[in-house]
Amino acid sequence: MKYIFIQKIFGYGVHPFWLFGWWFAIVIGFAIIYSIKGGIEQAEAKQWYDYLWFSIATAATPGYALYKPVSYFKFIAGIEAILGTFMWGAFITTFARKFMR
């Protein structure tokens, strides 16, 4: 498990764009989950890009970008927000570490 996090996701702290790629993969994964079950309440949210936008906004900021998750998707959106915040912090740390060398 340590091998996956350290080498594949973080790239030993010298590949910040790997980390950004993994962040975006997580965002797409959550967008697919939201779109399969209709996880957001807005009536306008009928296109795939609405779910993608909700997922990006949830992972990048503490807000939900004018959309509201329904039922158990509130919990899923909370998990995505925590993962997204962690990934952004790791990205900034990895990016700074790479360019301080």
Secondary structure, DSSP 8 states (H G I E B T S, - for coil): -HHIIIIIISGGGT-HHHHHHHHHHHHHHHHHHHHHHT-B--TT--SHHHHHHHHHHHHHSSS-TT--B-TTHHHHHHHHHHHHHHHHHHHHHHHHHHHT-
